[in-house]
Amino acid sequence: MGQLLTRLVPLLLLLLPGQGAEACGTSGCCFQDPPYPDADSGSASGPKDLTCYRIFSAGYECSWRYEGPATGVSHFLRCCLRSGRCCYFAAGSATNVQFSDQDGISVLQAVTLWVESRAGNRTEKSPKVTLMLHSSVKYDPPLLGDIKVSGSAGRLLMKWETPARQDGAEVQFRHRTAGSLWKLGHCGRQDDAGFESCLCPLQMDAAQEFQLRRRRLRPGAPGDPWSSWSSPVCVPPERLPQPSWRFSVGALRPDGKRQVTLDGQLPQLELPEGCLRSKSGGEVTYRVHLHMLSCPCKPKATKTLQLRRFINISGAAYDLAVVSQNRFGPGPNQTWHIPAHAHTHP
């Protein structure tokens, strides 16, 4: 019996978490010592701003900032349970780790977490945070397709449905114009059931890029982590730039058509970096609106065309307008009257 125990004890020690010499697998928190000496070299560029939280779509996540060189660095998320046992996730060069409640970390009891960043023979450590993971929730930002935008009198109103099970949020926005830095604004606590909104400043002469973020507020507790910023919401200036156009009308050709020539240049609207894609919402488009006056009962007496330099019309009288349009609707028009072709007889 004594010989059997002598053989079993070393085997049991190898099977206990944190005792084996073999490398951990790729999943779960590794209950072994990290593969480097325990030291802290100390550096201003080391890991910082560690936040850990529950996210609705993917379990749990810890994220942090690292301002040192990204080449050759390996990050390790360390965790110590209330029992005193500790483990780590190897993150490589990434600055976040996602995990589930099945990965060995207690989410219903307080745990202590920190990050160790290993570069060469140096180890840099972040400050430690202690929290109950299940109680710290990271909300989602508003989805771009859900945000409805309206504006008037120098104010912009953004409104969206509250994401499911994410009530009681505080909302912030940030905004910028082309070439400027971000400015932060506050939308306040959202108390309306079913939807959230934010009132923001509308620039008179400049297109703007807005982004929104949300976080959960709890009575008597500090706010939970902020969501990521939403996709850009792009809005044009309140006062649309107006092109300066001239037109001339050619003689009636044998085919019964006249050529209208538009001369001018479209104003160049500067867009912020996040609004440079096509149909971002910050752009202004221009079209030509033709109305044939001599045939009001004709079904096709009115046509809207893409703005171009040359337009063919008949010999009838027309009203011609260059129409501006943005996400808020039509803007001021430039309108001209084209008289009917005057027939001359020998």
C-alpha positions in Angstrom: 0.0 0.0 0.0 2.9 2.4 0.8 4.5 1.7 -2.5 1.2 2.5 -4.3 0.8 5.9 -2.5 4.5 6.6 -3.3 3.7 6.2 -7.0 0.3 8.1 -6.9 1.4 11.2 -5.1 3.7 12.5 -7.9 1.1 11.7 -10.5 -1.6 13.6 -8.6 0.7 16.6 -8.2 1.2 16.7 -11.9 -2.5 16.7 -12.5 -3.2 19.6 -10.1 -3.7 23.0 -11.8 -0.6 25.2 -11.7 1.8 22.3 -10.9 2.6 20.7 -14.3 5.6 21.7 -16.3 3.9 21.3 -19.6 2.7 24.4 -21.5 -1.0 25.4 -21.2 -3.5 24.9 -24.0 -4.8 27.7 -26.1 -8.1 28.0 -24.3 -8.9 29.0 -20.8 -6.8 30.8 -18.2 -3.5 29.1 -17.6 -3.0 28.2 -13.9 0.8 28.1 -14.2 3.6 30.5 -13.7 4.1 32.8 -16.7 7.1 31.8 -19.0 9.3 34.7 -17.8 10.8 35.9 -14.4 8.6 37.8 -12.0 9.9 41.4 -12.2 8.7 44.9 -13.0 11.1 47.0 -15.0 8.9 50.1 -14.8 8.2 52.3 -17.7 6.0 55.3 -18.6 5.1 53.4 -21.9 3.9 50.2 -20.1 0.4 48.9 -20.0 -2.2 51.2 -18.5 -6.0 52.0 -18.3 -7.0 48.4 -17.8 -10.8 47.9 -17.9 -12.6 44.6 -17.6 -16.4 44.1 -18.1 -19.2 41.9 -19.3 -20.4 42.4 -22.9 -23.8 41.2 -24.1 -22.6 39.6 -27.3 -19.4 37.9 -26.4 -19.1 37.0 -22.7 -16.3 39.0 -21.0 -13.4 41.2 -22.1 -10.4 43.1 -20.7 -8.8 45.8 -22.7 -5.9 48.2 -22.0 -3.6 50.8 -23.6 0.1 50.2 -24.5 2.1 53.1 -25.8 5.4 51.3 -26.3 6.7 49.8 -29.6 4.2 47.1 -30.9 7.0 45.1 -32.4 8.4 42.3 -30.3 6.0 42.8 -27.3 3.9 40.1 -25.7 1.0 40.9 -23.3 -0.2 38.7 -20.5 -3.5 39.3 -18.7 -3.0 38.1 -15.1 -5.8 37.2 -12.7 -5.8 36.1 -9.1 -9.0 34.6 -7.5 -10.2 35.1 -4.0 -8.8 31.7 -3.1 -5.3 33.0 -3.9 -4.8 30.9 -7.1 -3.6 32.9 -10.1 -3.6 32.3 -13.8 -2.9 34.2 -17.1 -4.1 34.7 -20.6 -1.4 35.1 -23.3 -2.6 37.9 -25.6 0.4 38.2 -27.9 0.6 41.8 -29.3 -3.2 42.4 -28.9 -4.4 44.8 -26.2 -7.5 43.0 -25.3 -8.6 39.5 -24.3 -12.1 38.0 -24.5 -13.1 35.0 -22.4 -16.1 33.2 -21.0 -17.3 32.1 -17.5 -16.0 28.6 -18.5 -12.4 29.7 -18.8 -11.5 29.3 -15.1 -12.1 32.9 -13.8 -14.9 33.5 -11.3 -17.3 36.1 -12.6 -19.5 36.2 -9.5 -16.8 36.9 -7.0 -14.2 39.6 -6.8 -11.0 38.9 -8.7 -7.8 41.0 -9.2 -6.5 41.6 -12.7 -3.5 43.3 -14.2 -1.4 43.2 -17.4 2.2 42.3 -17.7 3.9 43.3 -21.0 7.1 41.5 -21.9 9.5 43.0 -24.4 13.0 41.6 -24.7 14.2 41.0 -21.1 11.9 43.7 -19.7 8.6 43.2 -17.9 6.2 46.2 -17.4 3.1 45.9 -15.2 -0.2 47.8 -15.2 -1.9 48.9 -12.0 -4.2 46.2 -10.5 -8.0 46.4 -10.6 -10.3 44.4 -8.3 -13.9 43.9 -9.3 -16.8 41.4 -9.8 -16.8 40.9 -13.6 -20.5 40.0 -13.8 -21.5 43.4 -12.3 -19.4 45.5 -14.6 -21.3 45.8 -18.0 -20.1 47.4 -21.2 -23.0 48.7 -23.2 -23.1 48.8 -27.1 -22.9 52.1 -29.0 -25.9 53.1 -31.2 -26.0 51.4 -34.6 -25.5 53.8 -37.4 -28.5 52.5 -39.3 -30.7 53.1 -36.2 -29.8 56.8 -35.8 -32.3 59.3 -37.2 -31.0 62.8 -37.7 -32.9 66.1 -38.0 -31.7 69.7 -37.7 -33.0 73.2 -37.5 -32.2 76.6 -36.0 -28.6 75.7 -35.2 -29.4 72.5 -33.4 -29.0 68.8 -34.5 -31.2 66.1 -33.0 -30.0 62.5 -33.1 -32.5 59.8 -32.0 -32.3 56.0 -31.9 -34.0 53.0 -30.3 -32.5 51.8 -27.0 -30.6 48.5 -27.5 -32.3 45.6 -25.9 -31.7 45.2 -22.1 -29.5 48.3 -22.1 -31.7 50.9 -20.4 -30.6 53.7 -18.0 -27.6 54.8 -20.1 -25.5 57.9 -20.0 -24.6 59.2 -23.5 -21.7 61.3 -24.7 -20.9 62.6 -28.2 -17.8 64.0 -29.9 -17.7 66.0 -33.0 -15.2 67.6 -35.4 -14.9 69.6 -38.6 -12.4 69.0 -41.4 -8.9 69.5 -40.0 -10.0 70.1 -36.4 -9.6 68.0 -33.2 -12.4 66.2 -31.5 -14.6 68.1 -29.1 -16.5 66.2 -26.3 -20.1 66.9 -25.5 -22.7 65.4 -23.1 -26.2 64.1 -23.9 -26.9 63.2 -20.3 -28.8 60.3 -18.7 -31.4 58.7 -20.9 -34.8 58.2 -19.1 -37.3 57.9 -21.9 -38.5 54.3 -22.4 -37.7 52.7 -25.7 -35.5 55.4 -27.3 -32.5 57.7 -26.6 -31.6 61.1 -28.1 -28.9 63.7 -28.1 -29.1 67.4 -29.0 -25.9 68.8 -30.5 -24.6 72.0 -32.1 -25.1 72.4 -35.9 -22.4 74.4 -37.6 -23.5 77.1 -39.9 -20.8 76.8 -42.6 -19.0 73.5 -42.0 -19.8 69.8 -42.4 -19.4 67.8 -39.1 -18.6 64.3 -38.1 -20.3 63.0 -34.9 -19.8 59.8 -32.9 -21.8 58.6 -29.9 -21.0 56.3 -26.9 -23.0 54.9 -24.0 -22.4 53.5 -20.6 -24.6 52.0 -17.8 -25.4 54.1 -14.8 -26.3 52.5 -11.4 -27.6 54.3 -8.3 -24.8 54.6 -5.7 -22.1 53.1 -8.0 -19.6 54.5 -10.3 -20.4 54.4 -14.0 -19.5 51.2 -15.9 -17.0 51.3 -18.8 -17.9 53.4 -21.8 -18.9 51.6 -25.0 -16.7 52.0 -28.1 -17.6 55.0 -30.3 -20.3 54.6 -32.9 -19.7 54.7 -36.6 -19.5 58.3 -37.9 -22.7 60.3 -38.3 -22.0 62.9 -40.9 -24.0 66.1 -41.3 -23.7 69.0 -43.8 -23.5 72.7 -42.8 -26.8 74.4 -41.9 -26.2 77.0 -44.7 -25.5 75.1 -47.9 -22.8 76.5 -50.2 -24.4 77.8 -53.4 -22.9 77.4 -56.8 -22.7 80.4 -59.2 -24.1 79.4 -62.6 -24.7 81.1 -65.9 -26.5 79.6 -68.8 -26.9 80.2 -72.5 -29.3 78.7 -75.1 -28.4 77.8 -78.6 -30.4 78.1 -81.7 -33.2 75.6 -82.7 -31.6 72.8 -84.7 -33.3 70.9 -87.6 -34.1 68.1 -85.1 -36.3 70.5 -83.1 -33.8 70.7 -80.1 -31.9 73.5 -78.5 -28.8 73.1 -76.4 -28.6 74.7 -73.0 -25.1 75.3 -71.7 -24.5 75.7 -68.0 -21.2 77.4 -67.0 -20.0 77.5 -63.4 -18.2 75.5 -60.7 -19.6 73.5 -57.8 -18.5 74.7 -54.4 -15.9 72.5 -52.7 -17.3 71.3 -49.3 -14.5 70.1 -47.0 -15.5 66.9 -45.2 -14.0 65.5 -41.9 -11.9 62.4 -42.2 -14.7 60.0 -41.2 -17.1 61.4 -43.8 -14.9 61.0 -47.0 -16.7 57.8 -48.1 -19.4 58.0 -50.7 -22.9 58.8 -49.4 -21.7 59.5 -45.9 -24.5 62.0 -45.2 -22.3 65.1 -45.1 -22.2 65.8 -48.8 -24.4 68.1 -50.9 -25.7 67.0 -54.3 -27.0 69.2 -57.1 -29.5 68.4 -59.8 -31.2 70.2 -62.7 -35.0 70.6 -62.5 -36.7 71.3 -65.9 -40.4 72.4 -66.2 -41.9 72.8 -69.6 -44.4 75.7 -69.3 -46.1 75.4 -72.7 -47.4 71.9 -72.0 -48.7 71.8 -68.4 -51.0 68.9 -69.1 -48.3 66.7 -70.5 -47.3 63.9 -68.1 -43.6 64.4 -68.6 -43.7 68.2 -68.5 -41.3 68.1 -65.5 -37.9 66.3 -65.4 -35.1 66.1 -62.9 -31.6 65.4 -64.3 -28.1 64.9 -63.0 -26.2 68.2 -63.1 -24.3 68.4 -66.3 -23.0 71.2 -68.6 -25.1 70.4 -71.7 -28.8 69.8 -71.7 -31.1 69.4 -74.8 -34.5 71.0 -74.7 -37.3 71.6 -77.2 -38.4 74.9 -78.5 -41.0 75.4 -75.7 -40.7 77.7 -72.8 -39.1 76.3 -69.6 -38.3 77.1 -66.0 -34.8 75.7 -65.2 -33.5 75.4 -61.7 -30.3 74.1 -60.1 -31.5 72.3 -57.0 -29.3 71.5 -53.9 -30.1 68.5 -51.7 -28.6 67.1 -48.5 -29.7 64.7 -45.8 -32.1 67.3 -44.3 -33.9 67.9 -47.6 -33.7 70.5 -50.5 -31.9 73.8 -50.1 -32.2 77.1 -51.9 -32.4 76.9 -55.7 -31.1 79.0 -58.6 -33.9 79.4 -61.1 -34.0 80.9 -64.6 -36.8 81.3 -67.2 -36.0 80.1 -70.8 -38.5 81.7 -73.3 -39.9 79.7 -76.1 -38.2 79.7 -79.5 -39.4 82.7 -81.5 -40.4 81.5 -85.1 -39.3 83.9 -87.8 -40.9 83.9 -91.2 -39.3 85.3 -94.4 
